Amino acid sequence: MNGYQITFFTELDRRHKGKQLSEWIIELALELRLPGATKLAAIEGFGNDRRIHSAHFFELADQPIEVQITVSAEDADRLFDRLRAEKVHLFYVKSPVEFGTLGESEA
């Protein structure tokens, strides 16, 4: 199947509707019945603000976080429509990919 891998970049302390933004995105993916989402914690990075964001031993609030979602073109449209409606300010990368499942189901 062809579609997109979408990666959202945020920080652990960013919030939307009272929740961590990364958790809110994963809950949105569930609500939209997308095939899956993965939350990844990074050690360090910087963005448009040119400020270093990092995870420190005593303070994790500024830790960079990625949420990756791989979806069909139609699902990508539904996801971005919802993010626009929610007025979420968020940097992303959207790359065309081929994806699928191999092997037998474990169930």
C-alpha positions in Angstrom: 0.0 0.0 0.0 1.2 3.5 -0.7 0.7 6.4 1.7 2.7 8.7 4.0 4.8 8.4 7.1 4.1 11.5 9.2 6.4 12.5 12.0 5.3 15.2 14.4 8.0 17.0 16.5 7.2 18.5 19.9 8.5 18.7 23.5 7.3 16.7 26.5 5.8 19.8 28.2 3.7 21.0 25.3 0.0 20.7 26.0 -3.3 20.7 24.0 -6.6 20.6 25.8 -5.0 19.9 29.1 -3.0 16.8 27.9 0.6 16.3 26.7 0.5 17.1 23.0 2.1 13.9 22.1 -0.5 11.9 24.1 -3.3 13.9 22.6 -2.0 13.1 19.0 -1.9 9.4 19.9 -5.5 9.6 21.3 -6.5 11.4 18.1 -5.0 8.6 16.0 -7.1 6.1 18.0 -10.2 8.2 17.6 -9.7 8.5 13.8 -9.1 4.7 13.7 -5.7 5.1 12.1 -3.6 1.9 11.9 -1.1 2.9 14.5 1.2 5.6 16.1 4.5 5.5 17.9 5.8 8.0 20.4 9.6 8.3 20.6 11.6 10.2 23.1 14.8 11.9 21.9 17.8 13.0 23.9 18.4 16.4 22.4 17.5 18.6 19.5 16.8 22.2 18.3 14.1 23.8 16.2 13.1 27.1 14.6 13.8 28.9 17.9 17.5 27.8 17.7 17.3 26.8 21.3 18.7 23.4 22.4 15.9 21.2 23.9 17.1 18.2 25.9 16.2 15.6 28.5 18.1 16.3 31.7 18.4 14.0 34.7 16.3 16.2 36.9 14.1 17.9 34.4 12.4 16.2 31.4 9.9 18.9 30.5 12.0 20.2 27.6 12.6 16.7 26.2 12.1 16.4 22.4 9.3 14.0 21.4 8.4 12.5 18.0 5.1 10.9 17.1 5.2 8.8 14.0 2.1 7.7 12.1 2.0 5.7 8.8 -1.3 6.1 6.9 -3.0 6.0 3.5 -3.5 9.3 1.6 -7.1 9.4 2.7 -6.2 8.9 6.4 -3.5 11.6 6.1 -6.1 14.1 4.8 -8.5 13.3 7.7 -5.7 13.7 10.2 -4.6 17.0 8.9 -8.2 18.3 8.5 -8.7 17.6 12.2 -5.4 19.1 13.3 -6.3 22.3 11.3 -9.7 22.4 12.9 -8.1 22.0 16.4 -5.7 24.9 15.5 -2.7 22.8 16.7 0.7 24.6 16.1 3.0 21.7 15.3 6.1 21.0 13.1 5.8 17.8 10.9 7.5 15.9 8.1 5.3 14.0 5.7 7.1 11.5 3.4 5.6 9.2 0.8 6.1 5.5 1.7 5.1 2.0 0.7 3.9 0.0 3.7 2.3 -3.3 4.5 2.4 -6.4 6.7 4.4 -9.6 6.2 3.8 -13.1 7.6 1.0 -14.7 9.5 -1.0 -13.0 12.2 -0.1 -14.0 15.7 -3.7 -14.1 16.8 
